[in-house]
């Protein structure tokens, strides 16, 4: 069985892209820790509608629970060097820390503009 369950914080804003096939893909890094000093970083990939949701609502520093599977890709670069990358392909993303800070700032800006 290949199943991963992680709880952590995003280390950067998600990067949302659309492929030529029309599929959406969202990537971000997740920091997890068992103790305050021991941090591990995980590359996360999300596809299709869930990718669009992650790109729209997630932001750096937000705490999430990721459920998915491990996948390792390999490729050769222009110099013929082989590279490997292990990532978590998420099938479920649950936000634990609510909305992003910038969402609150935008909402506060809209309220202030309406009051003027």
Secondary structure by P-SEA (a helix, b strand, c coil): cbbbbbbbbbcccbbbbbccccbbbbbbbbbbbccccbbbbbbbbbccaaaaaaaccccccccbbbbbbbbbbbbcccccbbbbbbbbbccbbbbcccccaaaaaaaaaaaaaaac
